[in-house]
Amino acid sequence: MKIFKNLLESVKPHFEEGGKLEKLYPVYDGMATFLFVPGHTTHSGAHIRDGIDLKRTMITVVFALIPALLFGMWNVGYQHFLALGMNETVTFLDQILFGATKVVPMVVVSYAVGLGIEFGFCIIKKHSIEEGFLVSGMLIPLIMPVGIPLWMLALSTAFAVIIGKEVFGGTGMNILNPALTARAFAFFAYPAYMSGDKVWTDTSLEAGQTLVDGYSGATALGDLAVKGTTHLSPMEMFIGNIPGSIGETSVVAILIGAALLLFTGIGSWRIMLSGLLGAITMGLIFNAVAPYAISPEQQAFMAVPFWEQLLLGGFAFGLVFMATDPVSAAQTTRGKWIYGFLVGLLCIMIRVFNPAYPEGVMMAILFMNVMAPLVDHYVIEANIKKRKKRIQVKTA
């Protein structure tokens, strides 16, 4: 690493004030602080000494996403060869290499577009590069179907960065999770590429190849919405070798990432636990009232065992990696319990009451992103009232 540090020091004068590339200093500073701990410290105001900075925090989240990314690569290849009836004749390496050819370009496009826009804003506003997109750049492709065209992914990423974050002032100021903002844009702008049975599996064919007769690329939630039942087993849902968004199918891989976030203290266990409790509560309520449903579609979703609801769709991924976003989530301790519980509750509620849109976690989290400041406001107001009462009792 000393070689890289010496190289950065040698070119630094060109990017400092008076240098030929001084306008690009945010780009240099971003690369330097990405590789090494920043050499500057806070000189005024309250500050805390810590061995980790924001970039290191974001990198830890990226590491936590790697299990879901790697499994997603393999599953893309697995689903592709399954559709062709070739899984018995191909190797694990064939599956993951095929998946990599589809997923890696999506990750590259996401980072290239998002970081390109962020670098541009940093140059215009003359401030250091912000670290938030290190995570968003990985999250965006992982919550998309493999069938989405790269130009749509690029446009969704640009919308998320510009409209979802920069217009609010950049990292730390956005009210919505940027990755979910990108998915919401893609879903409402290009619904044909974000729903249905065909977008979750790459069914591109080479000469002489054909799809297996009767093959369906439907997700478990898609089956429930259309047929009232699903052909996928709970174990398949838990392992994740099923159709779905690239990084959302494997609960096992997501739990590995969650363990890393909890071990390092970066992810909020309160939001994760309360979100789980909220989903279980809503699931149990629907299980109890399923016989009284007004339509077969609603009855099918209500009758799904509450524990199985936790394995379906993007619930686990959304709860672990996006509901816990420290910027757009609630900030107070009690607020986190309320925020997480309502995310889980609303996710299951949206699935049941809108079978045409069975994946409710995106809308549940975005709605609670908007409501998080209000939740914190009333929590703080309640604490102020309690303290005032204590003061009145002591002075009485």
Secondary structure, DSSP 8 states (H G I E B T S, - for coil): -HHHHHHHHHHHHHHSTTSTTGGGHHHHHHHHHHHS--S----SS-----S--HHHHHHHHHHHHHHHHHHHHHHHHHHHHHHTT-TTTS-HHHHHHHHHHHHHHHHHHHHHHHHHHHHHHHHHHT----STHHHHHHHHHHTS-TTS-HHHHHHHHHHHHHTTTGGGTSTTT-SS-HHHHHHHHHHHH-GGGTSSSSTTS-----TT----TT-----HHHHHHHHSS-S--HHHHHHT-SSSSTTTS-HHHHHHHHHHHHHHT-S-HHHHHHHHHHHHHHHHHHHHHGGG-SSHHHHHHHTS-HHHHTTSTTHHHIIIIITT-TTTS--SHHHHHHHHHHHHHHHHHHHHH-TTS---HHHHHHHHHHHHHHHHHHHHHHHHHHHHHHHHHHH-
